[in-house]
Amino acid sequence: MTYDVVDHSEPRRYLELIGPEVRERIELVVAAASVGPLDREPVDLLYIDSSHEREHTIAEVRAWQPYLRPGAPVVFDDYIHADYPGVREAVEALGLEGEQRGTLFVYRHPCV
Ligand SMILES: C[S@@+](CC[C@H](N)C(=O)[O-])C[C@H]1O[C@@H](n2cnc3c(N)ncnc32)[C@H](O)[C@@H]1O
């Protein structure tokens, strides 16, 4: 599932690049990421690449955290981007311990 507040045309073009057996498993949702998973199902991986603003990023993590499976990675895009200090600020404000991988930050939801 991918969430975006804008109904961009590009994701539908991405879907044309993949096979039907993968495409049928992907859902494009037009909504703020801070609503959390609309289906309330457990989440294996959360990749955050939205507004990059501190408060939005904090709200997104809090909304999805209850649904993360034990050990699920939470990946923050543009963690070290000079134009988006809000991502790093959010990680620090939430006290998330993880590791920087290139331009990303990866936190793993605790196993218990
Ligand atoms: C840097 S783009 C990344 C888009 C996507 N990851 C891709 O590679 O095509 C950031 C996206 O976040 C969306 N966005 C902004 N605020 C958001 C929010 N609060 N919740 C969900 N998406 C948001 C924007 O509309 C924009 O499409």
The ligand as an ORCA input file, in Angstrom:
! r2SCAN-3c Opt
* xyz 0 1
  C       9.447     13.072     -2.579
  S       7.832     12.629     -3.123
  C       7.984     10.871     -3.112
  C       6.975     10.176     -3.916
  C       7.237      8.650     -4.100
  N       7.976      8.076     -3.007
  C       7.924      8.397     -5.402
  O       9.117      8.091     -5.387
  O       7.267      8.540     -6.456
  C       6.903     13.018     -1.678
  C       5.417     12.740     -1.832
  O       4.797     12.872     -0.561
  C       3.501     13.354     -0.763
  N       3.039     13.876      0.533
  C       3.210     15.101      1.058
  N       2.660     15.178      2.272
  C       2.128     13.962      2.534
  C       1.405     13.408      3.629
  N       1.140     14.120      4.722
  N       1.007     12.111      3.542
  C       1.277     11.383      2.426
  N       1.948     11.863      1.371
  C       2.362     13.127      1.416
  C       3.648     14.350     -1.895
  O       2.433     14.570     -2.564
  C       4.697     13.688     -2.769
  O       4.120     12.949     -3.802
*
